[in-house]
Amino acid sequence: LLSKLNTLKALKGKWELGKNGVRNALIVVQFVIAIVLITGTLVFQGQLEFMRSKNLGFNKEQVVSIPLNGEKDSYRVVELLRNELSGNRNILSVTGSDNNLGRGKDGSMSISKFGFEHKGRVVQSNVLNV
């Protein structure tokens, strides 16, 4: 109706492009693009709502994160902190990790840099932690 397509002829396979073929093809392409954009928007909105409502498994309030910046004895430092802080009755729990929340292994925000040498050339890459 919008593009004056003869639906019955198209379904029977007797439809010919004629002089309006380019216009009809562009209308179909526009319709497909609109459907893809609407579907993508709905999926994206669902993903955002999921991220907002997902239980993180811990209480975000009153959490302290101490970066150790890749110290060699980081496990020993974590154990020392755990032993020292667990004696305080105001602290409910203490845990340790070799990664700081939201940072890569090299201490950068959201990316880690890896590299190696091959045939005298240094090859480096940035990796996005997800």
Backbone as XML, in Angstrom:
<?xml version="1.0"?>
<chain id="A" units="angstrom">
  <residue number="1" name="LEU">
    <atom name="N" x="0.822" y="-1.191" z="0.000"/>
    <atom name="CA" x="0.000" y="0.000" z="0.000"/>
    <atom name="C" x="0.869" y="1.258" z="0.000"/>
  </residue>
  <residue number="2" name="LEU">
    <atom name="N" x="1.925" y="1.252" z="0.825"/>
    <atom name="CA" x="2.780" y="2.436" z="0.903"/>
    <atom name="C" x="3.556" y="2.660" z="-0.384"/>
  </residue>
  <residue number="3" name="SER">
    <atom name="N" x="4.018" y="1.578" z="-0.982"/>
    <atom name="CA" x="4.833" y="1.729" z="-2.182"/>
    <atom name="C" x="4.115" y="1.236" z="-3.432"/>
  </residue>
  <residue number="4" name="LYS">
    <atom name="N" x="2.821" y="1.049" z="-3.342"/>
    <atom name="CA" x="1.995" y="0.602" z="-4.465"/>
    <atom name="C" x="2.461" y="-0.745" z="-5.005"/>
  </residue>
  <residue number="5" name="LEU">
    <atom name="N" x="2.876" y="-1.643" z="-4.098"/>
    <atom name="CA" x="3.278" y="-2.974" z="-4.520"/>
    <atom name="C" x="2.031" y="-3.818" z="-4.731"/>
  </residue>
  <residue number="6" name="ASN">
    <atom name="N" x="2.038" y="-4.610" z="-5.757"/>
    <atom name="CA" x="0.936" y="-5.526" z="-5.988"/>
    <atom name="C" x="1.276" y="-6.826" z="-5.263"/>
  </residue>
  <residue number="7" name="THR">
    <atom name="N" x="0.714" y="-6.998" z="-4.085"/>
    <atom name="CA" x="1.067" y="-8.109" z="-3.210"/>
    <atom name="C" x="0.736" y="-9.450" z="-3.834"/>
  </residue>
  <residue number="8" name="LEU">
    <atom name="N" x="-0.409" y="-9.558" z="-4.460"/>
    <atom name="CA" x="-0.825" y="-10.831" z="-5.049"/>
    <atom name="C" x="0.138" y="-11.270" z="-6.144"/>
  </residue>
  <residue number="9" name="LYS">
    <atom name="N" x="0.547" y="-10.352" z="-7.013"/>
    <atom name="CA" x="1.507" y="-10.698" z="-8.070"/>
    <atom name="C" x="2.867" y="-11.066" z="-7.477"/>
  </residue>
  <residue number="10" name="ALA">
    <atom name="N" x="3.264" y="-10.368" z="-6.431"/>
    <atom name="CA" x="4.553" y="-10.654" z="-5.803"/>
    <atom name="C" x="4.555" y="-12.040" z="-5.181"/>
  </residue>
  <residue number="11" name="LEU">
    <atom name="N" x="3.443" y="-12.430" z="-4.554"/>
    <atom name="CA" x="3.368" y="-13.748" z="-3.934"/>
    <atom name="C" x="3.333" y="-14.866" z="-4.972"/>
  </residue>
  <residue number="12" name="LYS">
    <atom name="N" x="2.720" y="-14.613" z="-6.116"/>
    <atom name="CA" x="2.662" y="-15.623" z="-7.181"/>
    <atom name="C" x="3.969" y="-15.689" z="-7.963"/>
  </residue>
  <residue number="13" name="GLY">
    <atom name="N" x="4.853" y="-14.743" z="-7.748"/>
    <atom name="CA" x="6.129" y="-14.745" z="-8.447"/>
    <atom name="C" x="6.059" y="-14.091" z="-9.815"/>
  </residue>
  <residue number="14" name="LYS">
    <atom name="N" x="4.981" y="-13.387" z="-10.124"/>
    <atom name="CA" x="4.814" y="-12.730" z="-11.421"/>
    <atom name="C" x="5.099" y="-11.236" z="-11.340"/>
  </residue>
  <residue number="15" name="TRP">
    <atom name="N" x="5.646" y="-10.817" z="-10.270"/>
    <atom name="CA" x="5.901" y="-9.400" z="-10.066"/>
    <atom name="C" x="7.172" y="-9.000" z="-10.788"/>
  </residue>
  <residue number="16" name="GLU">
    <atom name="N" x="7.141" y="-7.884" z="-11.476"/>
    <atom name="CA" x="8.303" y="-7.374" z="-12.199"/>
    <atom name="C" x="8.686" y="-6.020" z="-11.617"/>
  </residue>
  <residue number="17" name="LEU">
    <atom name="N" x="9.976" y="-5.725" z="-11.679"/>
    <atom name="CA" x="10.455" y="-4.477" z="-11.100"/>
    <atom name="C" x="9.889" y="-3.255" z="-11.810"/>
  </residue>
  <residue number="18" name="GLY">
    <atom name="N" x="9.972" y="-3.212" z="-13.083"/>
    <atom name="CA" x="9.447" y="-2.082" z="-13.832"/>
    <atom name="C" x="10.179" y="-0.796" z="-13.520"/>
  </residue>
  <residue number="19" name="LYS">
    <atom name="N" x="9.501" y="0.331" z="-13.756"/>
    <atom name="CA" x="10.149" y="1.625" z="-13.581"/>
    <atom name="C" x="10.266" y="2.047" z="-12.113"/>
  </residue>
  <residue number="20" name="ASN">
    <atom name="N" x="9.478" y="1.450" z="-11.231"/>
    <atom name="CA" x="9.528" y="1.799" z="-9.808"/>
    <atom name="C" x="10.364" y="0.813" z="-8.995"/>
  </residue>
  <residue number="21" name="GLY">
    <atom name="N" x="11.135" y="-0.010" z="-9.649"/>
    <atom name="CA" x="11.897" y="-1.049" z="-8.962"/>
    <atom name="C" x="12.908" y="-0.509" z="-7.973"/>
  </residue>
  <residue number="22" name="VAL">
    <atom name="N" x="13.614" y="0.533" z="-8.353"/>
    <atom name="CA" x="14.628" y="1.104" z="-7.462"/>
    <atom name="C" x="13.956" y="1.701" z="-6.232"/>
  </residue>
  <residue number="23" name="ARG">
    <atom name="N" x="12.858" y="2.395" z="-6.459"/>
    <atom name="CA" x="12.134" y="2.998" z="-5.340"/>
    <atom name="C" x="11.627" y="1.925" z="-4.383"/>
  </residue>
  <residue number="24" name="ASN">
    <atom name="N" x="11.073" y="0.865" z="-4.932"/>
    <atom name="CA" x="10.558" y="-0.224" z="-4.101"/>
    <atom name="C" x="11.688" y="-0.907" z="-3.330"/>
  </residue>
  <residue number="25" name="ALA">
    <atom name="N" x="12.822" y="-1.092" z="-3.983"/>
    <atom name="CA" x="13.961" y="-1.713" z="-3.312"/>
    <atom name="C" x="14.460" y="-0.826" z="-2.172"/>
  </residue>
  <residue number="26" name="LEU">
    <atom name="N" x="14.505" y="0.479" z="-2.396"/>
    <atom name="CA" x="14.937" y="1.397" z="-1.345"/>
    <atom name="C" x="13.967" y="1.414" z="-0.167"/>
  </residue>
  <residue number="27" name="ILE">
    <atom name="N" x="12.682" y="1.275" z="-0.443"/>
    <atom name="CA" x="11.692" y="1.224" z="0.632"/>
    <atom name="C" x="11.886" y="-0.033" z="1.472"/>
  </residue>
  <residue number="28" name="VAL">
    <atom name="N" x="12.160" y="-1.152" z="0.805"/>
    <atom name="CA" x="12.402" y="-2.405" z="1.526"/>
    <atom name="C" x="13.662" y="-2.284" z="2.378"/>
  </residue>
  <residue number="29" name="VAL">
    <atom name="N" x="14.722" y="-1.711" z="1.819"/>
    <atom name="CA" x="15.968" y="-1.529" z="2.569"/>
    <atom name="C" x="15.732" y="-0.618" z="3.777"/>
  </residue>
  <residue number="30" name="GLN">
    <atom name="N" x="14.983" y="0.451" z="3.581"/>
    <atom name="CA" x="14.681" y="1.370" z="4.677"/>
    <atom name="C" x="13.887" y="0.657" z="5.772"/>
  </residue>
  <residue number="31" name="PHE">
    <atom name="N" x="12.944" y="-0.166" z="5.386"/>
    <atom name="CA" x="12.139" y="-0.913" z="6.346"/>
    <atom name="C" x="13.005" y="-1.890" z="7.142"/>
  </residue>
  <residue number="32" name="VAL">
    <atom name="N" x="13.909" y="-2.584" z="6.463"/>
    <atom name="CA" x="14.798" y="-3.534" z="7.136"/>
    <atom name="C" x="15.710" y="-2.802" z="8.121"/>
  </residue>
  <residue number="33" name="ILE">
    <atom name="N" x="16.256" y="-1.666" z="7.713"/>
    <atom name="CA" x="17.123" y="-0.883" z="8.603"/>
    <atom name="C" x="16.348" y="-0.424" z="9.833"/>
  </residue>
  <residue number="34" name="ALA">
    <atom name="N" x="15.101" y="0.009" z="9.643"/>
    <atom name="CA" x="14.281" y="0.449" z="10.776"/>
    <atom name="C" x="14.033" y="-0.699" z="11.750"/>
  </residue>
  <residue number="35" name="ILE">
    <atom name="N" x="13.745" y="-1.887" z="11.226"/>
    <atom name="CA" x="13.509" y="-3.049" z="12.090"/>
    <atom name="C" x="14.780" y="-3.399" z="12.864"/>
  </residue>
  <residue number="36" name="VAL">
    <atom name="N" x="15.928" y="-3.377" z="12.198"/>
    <atom name="CA" x="17.197" y="-3.690" z="12.865"/>
    <atom name="C" x="17.491" y="-2.670" z="13.968"/>
  </residue>
  <residue number="37" name="LEU">
    <atom name="N" x="17.270" y="-1.400" z="13.710"/>
    <atom name="CA" x="17.530" y="-0.368" z="14.716"/>
    <atom name="C" x="16.583" y="-0.486" z="15.910"/>
  </residue>
  <residue number="38" name="ILE">
    <atom name="N" x="15.318" y="-0.748" z="15.649"/>
    <atom name="CA" x="14.353" y="-0.903" z="16.745"/>
    <atom name="C" x="14.692" y="-2.130" z="17.580"/>
  </residue>
  <residue number="39" name="THR">
    <atom name="N" x="15.008" y="-3.245" z="16.919"/>
    <atom name="CA" x="15.372" y="-4.464" z="17.639"/>
    <atom name="C" x="16.641" y="-4.250" z="18.457"/>
  </residue>
  <residue number="40" name="GLY">
    <atom name="N" x="17.643" y="-3.611" z="17.864"/>
    <atom name="CA" x="18.886" y="-3.332" z="18.580"/>
    <atom name="C" x="18.662" y="-2.449" z="19.797"/>
  </residue>
  <residue number="41" name="THR">
    <atom name="N" x="17.790" y="-1.466" z="19.665"/>
    <atom name="CA" x="17.476" y="-0.586" z="20.789"/>
    <atom name="C" x="16.820" y="-1.360" z="21.924"/>
  </residue>
  <residue number="42" name="LEU">
    <atom name="N" x="15.886" y="-2.246" z="21.590"/>
    <atom name="CA" x="15.212" y="-3.042" z="22.617"/>
    <atom name="C" x="16.181" y="-3.996" z="23.311"/>
  </residue>
  <residue number="43" name="VAL">
    <atom name="N" x="17.071" y="-4.626" z="22.546"/>
    <atom name="CA" x="18.062" y="-5.528" z="23.137"/>
    <atom name="C" x="19.010" y="-4.746" z="24.039"/>
  </residue>
  <residue number="44" name="PHE">
    <atom name="N" x="19.474" y="-3.600" z="23.573"/>
    <atom name="CA" x="20.386" y="-2.760" z="24.353"/>
    <atom name="C" x="19.727" y="-2.304" z="25.650"/>
  </residue>
  <residue number="45" name="GLN">
    <atom name="N" x="18.461" y="-1.914" z="25.568"/>
    <atom name="CA" x="17.730" y="-1.483" z="26.756"/>
    <atom name="C" x="17.592" y="-2.634" z="27.750"/>
  </residue>
  <residue number="46" name="GLY">
    <atom name="N" x="17.337" y="-3.832" z="27.249"/>
    <atom name="CA" x="17.249" y="-5.002" z="28.125"/>
    <atom name="C" x="18.567" y="-5.301" z="28.813"/>
  </residue>
  <residue number="47" name="GLN">
    <atom name="N" x="19.675" y="-5.167" z="28.083"/>
    <atom name="CA" x="20.990" y="-5.406" z="28.671"/>
    <atom name="C" x="21.313" y="-4.373" z="29.756"/>
  </residue>
  <residue number="48" name="LEU">
    <atom name="N" x="20.973" y="-3.111" z="29.510"/>
    <atom name="CA" x="21.213" y="-2.074" z="30.519"/>
    <atom name="C" x="20.396" y="-2.334" z="31.779"/>
  </residue>
  <residue number="49" name="GLU">
    <atom name="N" x="19.137" y="-2.723" z="31.603"/>
    <atom name="CA" x="18.288" y="-3.021" z="32.756"/>
    <atom name="C" x="18.832" y="-4.216" z="33.534"/>
  </residue>
  <residue number="50" name="PHE">
    <atom name="N" x="19.345" y="-5.219" z="32.828"/>
    <atom name="CA" x="19.938" y="-6.385" z="33.484"/>
    <atom name="C" x="21.147" y="-5.975" z="34.320"/>
  </residue>
  <residue number="51" name="MET">
    <atom name="N" x="22.012" y="-5.122" z="33.753"/>
    <atom name="CA" x="23.205" y="-4.683" z="34.486"/>
    <atom name="C" x="22.834" y="-3.862" z="35.715"/>
  </residue>
  <residue number="52" name="ARG">
    <atom name="N" x="21.769" y="-3.063" z="35.606"/>
    <atom name="CA" x="21.356" y="-2.242" z="36.747"/>
    <atom name="C" x="20.750" y="-3.079" z="37.872"/>
  </residue>
  <residue number="53" name="SER">
    <atom name="N" x="20.039" y="-4.142" z="37.526"/>
    <atom name="CA" x="19.304" y="-4.904" z="38.534"/>
    <atom name="C" x="20.013" y="-6.183" z="38.976"/>
  </residue>
  <residue number="54" name="LYS">
    <atom name="N" x="21.116" y="-6.558" z="38.343"/>
    <atom name="CA" x="21.814" y="-7.806" z="38.670"/>
    <atom name="C" x="22.448" y="-7.718" z="40.052"/>
  </residue>
  <residue number="55" name="ASN">
    <atom name="N" x="22.276" y="-8.777" z="40.831"/>
    <atom name="CA" x="22.906" y="-8.853" z="42.142"/>
    <atom name="C" x="24.403" y="-9.090" z="41.949"/>
  </residue>
  <residue number="56" name="LEU">
    <atom name="N" x="25.229" y="-8.205" z="42.503"/>
    <atom name="CA" x="26.677" y="-8.298" z="42.330"/>
    <atom name="C" x="27.314" y="-9.349" z="43.227"/>
  </residue>
  <residue number="57" name="GLY">
    <atom name="N" x="26.603" y="-9.814" z="44.215"/>
    <atom name="CA" x="27.144" y="-10.813" z="45.121"/>
    <atom name="C" x="27.844" y="-10.207" z="46.328"/>
  </residue>
  <residue number="58" name="PHE">
    <atom name="N" x="27.885" y="-8.900" z="46.408"/>
    <atom name="CA" x="28.453" y="-8.230" z="47.573"/>
    <atom name="C" x="27.793" y="-6.871" z="47.718"/>
  </residue>
  <residue number="59" name="ASN">
    <atom name="N" x="27.883" y="-6.318" z="48.906"/>
    <atom name="CA" x="27.336" y="-5.000" z="49.173"/>
    <atom name="C" x="28.347" y="-3.957" z="48.703"/>
  </residue>
  <residue number="60" name="LYS">
    <atom name="N" x="27.936" y="-3.112" z="47.766"/>
    <atom name="CA" x="28.852" y="-2.119" z="47.205"/>
    <atom name="C" x="29.232" y="-1.038" z="48.213"/>
  </residue>
  <residue number="61" name="GLU">
    <atom name="N" x="28.420" y="-0.844" z="49.214"/>
    <atom name="CA" x="28.670" y="0.191" z="50.211"/>
    <atom name="C" x="29.747" y="-0.278" z="51.185"/>
  </residue>
  <residue number="62" name="GLN">
    <atom name="N" x="30.535" y="0.642" z="51.642"/>
    <atom name="CA" x="31.558" y="0.410" z="52.658"/>
    <atom name="C" x="32.579" y="-0.649" z="52.243"/>
  </residue>
  <residue number="63" name="VAL">
    <atom name="N" x="32.973" y="-0.622" z="50.980"/>
    <atom name="CA" x="34.017" y="-1.513" z="50.469"/>
    <atom name="C" x="35.270" y="-0.683" z="50.241"/>
  </residue>
  <residue number="64" name="VAL">
    <atom name="N" x="36.397" y="-1.166" z="50.727"/>
    <atom name="CA" x="37.677" y="-0.484" z="50.546"/>
    <atom name="C" x="38.557" y="-1.368" z="49.677"/>
  </residue>
  <residue number="65" name="SER">
    <atom name="N" x="39.112" y="-0.788" z="48.627"/>
    <atom name="CA" x="40.007" y="-1.517" z="47.731"/>
    <atom name="C" x="41.372" y="-0.849" z="47.779"/>
  </residue>
  <residue number="66" name="ILE">
    <atom name="N" x="42.397" y="-1.634" z="48.088"/>
    <atom name="CA" x="43.755" y="-1.098" z="48.219"/>
    <atom name="C" x="44.613" y="-1.674" z="47.100"/>
  </residue>
  <residue number="67" name="PRO">
    <atom name="N" x="44.993" y="-0.861" z="46.109"/>
    <atom name="CA" x="45.843" y="-1.380" z="45.032"/>
    <atom name="C" x="47.267" y="-1.613" z="45.524"/>
  </residue>
  <residue number="68" name="LEU">
    <atom name="N" x="47.825" y="-2.762" z="45.165"/>
    <atom name="CA" x="49.206" y="-3.083" z="45.540"/>
    <atom name="C" x="50.172" y="-2.833" z="44.386"/>
  </residue>
  <residue number="69" name="ASN">
    <atom name="N" x="49.638" y="-2.459" z="43.229"/>
    <atom name="CA" x="50.436" y="-2.073" z="42.064"/>
    <atom name="C" x="51.448" y="-3.126" z="41.643"/>
  </residue>
  <residue number="70" name="GLY">
    <atom name="N" x="51.049" y="-4.375" z="41.674"/>
    <atom name="CA" x="51.891" y="-5.449" z="41.161"/>
    <atom name="C" x="53.144" y="-5.707" z="41.954"/>
  </residue>
  <residue number="71" name="GLU">
    <atom name="N" x="53.106" y="-5.478" z="43.256"/>
    <atom name="CA" x="54.272" y="-5.742" z="44.103"/>
    <atom name="C" x="54.647" y="-7.218" z="44.034"/>
  </residue>
  <residue number="72" name="LYS">
    <atom name="N" x="55.941" y="-7.508" z="44.160"/>
    <atom name="CA" x="56.422" y="-8.893" z="44.068"/>
    <atom name="C" x="55.857" y="-9.764" z="45.182"/>
  </residue>
  <residue number="73" name="ASP">
    <atom name="N" x="55.789" y="-9.226" z="46.369"/>
    <atom name="CA" x="55.305" y="-9.983" z="47.523"/>
    <atom name="C" x="53.854" y="-9.632" z="47.833"/>
  </residue>
  <residue number="74" name="SER">
    <atom name="N" x="53.033" y="-9.451" z="46.811"/>
    <atom name="CA" x="51.665" y="-8.998" z="47.042"/>
    <atom name="C" x="50.858" y="-9.997" z="47.863"/>
  </residue>
  <residue number="75" name="TYR">
    <atom name="N" x="51.098" y="-11.295" z="47.688"/>
    <atom name="CA" x="50.365" y="-12.283" z="48.477"/>
    <atom name="C" x="50.729" y="-12.176" z="49.959"/>
  </residue>
  <residue number="76" name="ARG">
    <atom name="N" x="51.984" y="-11.927" z="50.235"/>
    <atom name="CA" x="52.421" y="-11.754" z="51.622"/>
    <atom name="C" x="51.808" y="-10.486" z="52.217"/>
  </residue>
  <residue number="77" name="VAL">
    <atom name="N" x="51.753" y="-9.422" z="51.406"/>
    <atom name="CA" x="51.158" y="-8.167" z="51.871"/>
    <atom name="C" x="49.671" y="-8.361" z="52.154"/>
  </residue>
  <residue number="78" name="VAL">
    <atom name="N" x="48.984" y="-9.106" z="51.285"/>
    <atom name="CA" x="47.560" y="-9.371" z="51.499"/>
    <atom name="C" x="47.357" y="-10.154" z="52.790"/>
  </residue>
  <residue number="79" name="GLU">
    <atom name="N" x="48.194" y="-11.133" z="53.036"/>
    <atom name="CA" x="48.086" y="-11.914" z="54.278"/>
    <atom name="C" x="48.339" y="-11.038" z="55.502"/>
  </residue>
  <residue number="80" name="LEU">
    <atom name="N" x="49.338" y="-10.162" z="55.422"/>
    <atom name="CA" x="49.606" y="-9.251" z="56.540"/>
    <atom name="C" x="48.411" y="-8.330" z="56.793"/>
  </residue>
  <residue number="81" name="LEU">
    <atom name="N" x="47.852" y="-7.768" z="55.705"/>
    <atom name="CA" x="46.669" y="-6.908" z="55.847"/>
    <atom name="C" x="45.499" y="-7.686" z="56.432"/>
  </residue>
  <residue number="82" name="ARG">
    <atom name="N" x="45.288" y="-8.898" z="55.939"/>
    <atom name="CA" x="44.176" y="-9.724" z="56.418"/>
    <atom name="C" x="44.331" y="-9.993" z="57.920"/>
  </residue>
  <residue number="83" name="ASN">
    <atom name="N" x="45.522" y="-10.382" z="58.338"/>
    <atom name="CA" x="45.750" y="-10.674" z="59.757"/>
    <atom name="C" x="45.577" y="-9.436" z="60.628"/>
  </residue>
  <residue number="84" name="GLU">
    <atom name="N" x="46.073" y="-8.308" z="60.140"/>
    <atom name="CA" x="45.997" y="-7.071" z="60.920"/>
    <atom name="C" x="44.557" y="-6.555" z="61.006"/>
  </residue>
  <residue number="85" name="LEU">
    <atom name="N" x="43.840" y="-6.576" z="59.873"/>
    <atom name="CA" x="42.489" y="-6.013" z="59.846"/>
    <atom name="C" x="41.440" y="-6.931" z="60.456"/>
  </residue>
  <residue number="86" name="SER">
    <atom name="N" x="41.666" y="-8.232" z="60.412"/>
    <atom name="CA" x="40.667" y="-9.154" z="60.966"/>
    <atom name="C" x="40.584" y="-9.048" z="62.487"/>
  </residue>
  <residue number="87" name="GLY">
    <atom name="N" x="41.579" y="-8.465" z="63.119"/>
    <atom name="CA" x="41.543" y="-8.249" z="64.559"/>
    <atom name="C" x="40.640" y="-7.104" z="64.966"/>
  </residue>
  <residue number="88" name="ASN">
    <atom name="N" x="40.262" y="-6.250" z="64.029"/>
    <atom name="CA" x="39.394" y="-5.116" z="64.328"/>
    <atom name="C" x="37.942" y="-5.588" z="64.320"/>
  </residue>
  <residue number="89" name="ARG">
    <atom name="N" x="37.225" y="-5.368" z="65.426"/>
    <atom name="CA" x="35.854" y="-5.875" z="65.517"/>
    <atom name="C" x="34.873" y="-5.083" z="64.656"/>
  </residue>
  <residue number="90" name="ASN">
    <atom name="N" x="35.260" y="-3.903" z="64.167"/>
    <atom name="CA" x="34.391" y="-3.104" z="63.297"/>
    <atom name="C" x="34.435" y="-3.561" z="61.845"/>
  </residue>
  <residue number="91" name="ILE">
    <atom name="N" x="35.391" y="-4.409" z="61.500"/>
    <atom name="CA" x="35.530" y="-4.905" z="60.125"/>
    <atom name="C" x="34.892" y="-6.282" z="60.048"/>
  </residue>
  <residue number="92" name="LEU">
    <atom name="N" x="33.911" y="-6.426" z="59.156"/>
    <atom name="CA" x="33.169" y="-7.686" z="59.055"/>
    <atom name="C" x="33.960" y="-8.780" z="58.362"/>
  </residue>
  <residue number="93" name="SER">
    <atom name="N" x="34.632" y="-8.442" z="57.252"/>
    <atom name="CA" x="35.391" y="-9.461" z="56.525"/>
    <atom name="C" x="36.497" y="-8.801" z="55.718"/>
  </residue>
  <residue number="94" name="VAL">
    <atom name="N" x="37.508" y="-9.597" z="55.408"/>
    <atom name="CA" x="38.655" y="-9.130" z="54.633"/>
    <atom name="C" x="38.941" y="-10.177" z="53.573"/>
  </residue>
  <residue number="95" name="THR">
    <atom name="N" x="39.192" y="-9.739" z="52.355"/>
    <atom name="CA" x="39.572" y="-10.657" z="51.290"/>
    <atom name="C" x="40.675" y="-10.022" z="50.465"/>
  </residue>
  <residue number="96" name="GLY">
    <atom name="N" x="41.299" y="-10.803" z="49.620"/>
    <atom name="CA" x="42.385" y="-10.291" z="48.794"/>
    <atom name="C" x="42.282" y="-10.791" z="47.371"/>
  </residue>
  <residue number="97" name="SER">
    <atom name="N" x="42.860" y="-10.042" z="46.460"/>
    <atom name="CA" x="42.862" y="-10.410" z="45.045"/>
    <atom name="C" x="44.098" y="-9.810" z="44.399"/>
  </residue>
  <residue number="98" name="ASP">
    <atom name="N" x="44.586" y="-10.458" z="43.339"/>
    <atom name="CA" x="45.742" y="-9.888" z="42.648"/>
    <atom name="C" x="45.327" y="-8.814" z="41.650"/>
  </residue>
  <residue number="99" name="ASN">
    <atom name="N" x="44.033" y="-8.632" z="41.440"/>
    <atom name="CA" x="43.523" y="-7.557" z="40.590"/>
    <atom name="C" x="42.708" y="-6.600" z="41.434"/>
  </residue>
  <residue number="100" name="ASN">
    <atom name="N" x="42.939" y="-5.318" z="41.248"/>
    <atom name="CA" x="42.126" y="-4.322" z="41.912"/>
    <atom name="C" x="40.815" y="-4.186" z="41.147"/>
  </residue>
  <residue number="101" name="LEU">
    <atom name="N" x="39.728" y="-3.893" z="41.844"/>
    <atom name="CA" x="38.425" y="-3.780" z="41.190"/>
    <atom name="C" x="38.465" y="-2.730" z="40.083"/>
  </residue>
  <residue number="102" name="GLY">
    <atom name="N" x="38.121" y="-3.128" z="38.872"/>
    <atom name="CA" x="38.051" y="-2.196" z="37.759"/>
    <atom name="C" x="39.362" y="-1.867" z="37.092"/>
  </residue>
  <residue number="103" name="ARG">
    <atom name="N" x="40.436" y="-2.535" z="37.475"/>
    <atom name="CA" x="41.741" y="-2.247" z="36.878"/>
    <atom name="C" x="42.333" y="-3.510" z="36.296"/>
  </residue>
  <residue number="104" name="GLY">
    <atom name="N" x="43.214" y="-3.328" z="35.331"/>
    <atom name="CA" x="43.902" y="-4.455" z="34.733"/>
    <atom name="C" x="45.081" y="-4.896" z="35.581"/>
  </residue>
  <residue number="105" name="LYS">
    <atom name="N" x="45.761" y="-5.943" z="35.153"/>
    <atom name="CA" x="46.902" y="-6.464" z="35.915"/>
    <atom name="C" x="48.040" y="-5.450" z="36.003"/>
  </residue>
  <residue number="106" name="ASP">
    <atom name="N" x="48.126" y="-4.559" z="35.012"/>
    <atom name="CA" x="49.198" y="-3.564" z="35.040"/>
    <atom name="C" x="48.773" y="-2.279" z="35.751"/>
  </residue>
  <residue number="107" name="GLY">
    <atom name="N" x="47.597" y="-2.275" z="36.378"/>
    <atom name="CA" x="47.130" y="-1.116" z="37.121"/>
    <atom name="C" x="46.385" y="-0.103" z="36.287"/>
  </residue>
  <residue number="108" name="SER">
    <atom name="N" x="46.261" y="-0.329" z="34.982"/>
    <atom name="CA" x="45.572" y="0.629" z="34.128"/>
    <atom name="C" x="44.068" y="0.406" z="34.208"/>
  </residue>
  <residue number="109" name="MET">
    <atom name="N" x="43.338" y="1.402" z="33.815"/>
    <atom name="CA" x="41.890" y="1.291" z="33.816"/>
    <atom name="C" x="41.431" y="0.564" z="32.559"/>
  </residue>
  <residue number="110" name="SER">
    <atom name="N" x="40.875" y="-0.587" z="32.692"/>
    <atom name="CA" x="40.173" y="-1.369" z="31.670"/>
    <atom name="C" x="41.042" y="-1.990" z="30.583"/>
  </residue>
  <residue number="111" name="ILE">
    <atom name="N" x="42.328" y="-1.700" z="30.503"/>
    <atom name="CA" x="43.156" y="-2.381" z="29.509"/>
    <atom name="C" x="44.415" y="-2.917" z="30.173"/>
  </residue>
  <residue number="112" name="SER">
    <atom name="N" x="44.930" y="-3.979" z="29.622"/>
    <atom name="CA" x="46.212" y="-4.520" z="30.069"/>
    <atom name="C" x="47.152" y="-4.532" z="28.881"/>
  </residue>
  <residue number="113" name="LYS">
    <atom name="N" x="48.410" y="-4.281" z="29.137"/>
    <atom name="CA" x="49.407" y="-4.251" z="28.071"/>
    <atom name="C" x="50.288" y="-5.484" z="28.181"/>
  </residue>
  <residue number="114" name="PHE">
    <atom name="N" x="50.370" y="-6.217" z="27.098"/>
    <atom name="CA" x="51.218" y="-7.393" z="27.032"/>
    <atom name="C" x="52.201" y="-7.199" z="25.896"/>
  </residue>
  <residue number="115" name="GLY">
    <atom name="N" x="53.377" y="-7.753" z="26.030"/>
    <atom name="CA" x="54.355" y="-7.619" z="24.966"/>
    <atom name="C" x="55.411" y="-8.689" z="25.039"/>
  </residue>
  <residue number="116" name="PHE">
    <atom name="N" x="56.091" y="-8.872" z="23.917"/>
    <atom name="CA" x="57.191" y="-9.828" z="23.859"/>
    <atom name="C" x="58.126" y="-9.395" z="22.740"/>
  </residue>
  <residue number="117" name="GLU">
    <atom name="N" x="59.299" y="-9.973" z="22.724"/>
    <atom name="CA" x="60.275" y="-9.652" z="21.694"/>
    <atom name="C" x="60.398" y="-10.834" z="20.751"/>
  </residue>
  <residue number="118" name="HIS">
    <atom name="N" x="60.379" y="-10.544" z="19.446"/>
    <atom name="CA" x="60.486" y="-11.592" z="18.430"/>
    <atom name="C" x="61.402" y="-11.093" z="17.317"/>
  </residue>
  <residue number="119" name="LYS">
    <atom name="N" x="62.485" y="-11.796" z="17.096"/>
    <atom name="CA" x="63.457" y="-11.452" z="16.052"/>
    <atom name="C" x="63.923" y="-10.004" z="16.174"/>
  </residue>
  <residue number="120" name="GLY">
    <atom name="N" x="64.198" y="-9.587" z="17.392"/>
    <atom name="CA" x="64.722" y="-8.246" z="17.612"/>
    <atom name="C" x="63.672" y="-7.149" z="17.625"/>
  </residue>
  <residue number="121" name="ARG">
    <atom name="N" x="62.415" y="-7.482" z="17.406"/>
    <atom name="CA" x="61.341" y="-6.481" z="17.419"/>
    <atom name="C" x="60.453" y="-6.705" z="18.630"/>
  </residue>
  <residue number="122" name="VAL">
    <atom name="N" x="60.030" y="-5.619" z="19.236"/>
    <atom name="CA" x="59.119" y="-5.700" z="20.374"/>
    <atom name="C" x="57.689" y="-5.643" z="19.845"/>
  </residue>
  <residue number="123" name="VAL">
    <atom name="N" x="56.911" y="-6.641" z="20.206"/>
    <atom name="CA" x="55.504" y="-6.704" z="19.802"/>
    <atom name="C" x="54.665" y="-6.479" z="21.053"/>
  </residue>
  <residue number="124" name="GLN">
    <atom name="N" x="53.822" y="-5.452" z="21.027"/>
    <atom name="CA" x="52.974" y="-5.147" z="22.172"/>
    <atom name="C" x="51.520" y="-5.116" z="21.742"/>
  </residue>
  <residue number="125" name="SER">
    <atom name="N" x="50.652" y="-5.450" z="22.681"/>
    <atom name="CA" x="49.218" y="-5.363" z="22.405"/>
    <atom name="C" x="48.501" y="-4.887" z="23.655"/>
  </residue>
  <residue number="126" name="ASN">
    <atom name="N" x="47.427" y="-4.191" z="23.446"/>
    <atom name="CA" x="46.558" y="-3.758" z="24.534"/>
    <atom name="C" x="45.343" y="-4.668" z="24.538"/>
  </residue>
  <residue number="127" name="VAL">
    <atom name="N" x="44.999" y="-5.190" z="25.702"/>
    <atom name="CA" x="43.880" y="-6.109" z="25.825"/>
    <atom name="C" x="42.836" y="-5.477" z="26.727"/>
  </residue>
  <residue number="128" name="LEU">
    <atom name="N" x="41.605" y="-5.441" z="26.263"/>
    <atom name="CA" x="40.502" y="-4.909" z="27.052"/>
    <atom name="C" x="39.960" y="-6.010" z="27.938"/>
  </residue>
  <residue number="129" name="ASN">
    <atom name="N" x="40.015" y="-5.816" z="29.242"/>
    <atom name="CA" x="39.490" y="-6.802" z="30.190"/>
    <atom name="C" x="37.984" y="-6.649" z="30.285"/>
  </residue>
  <residue number="130" name="VAL">
    <atom name="N" x="37.288" y="-7.740" z="30.077"/>
    <atom name="CA" x="35.826" y="-7.717" z="30.154"/>
    <atom name="C" x="35.382" y="-8.621" z="31.264"/>
  </residue>
</chain>
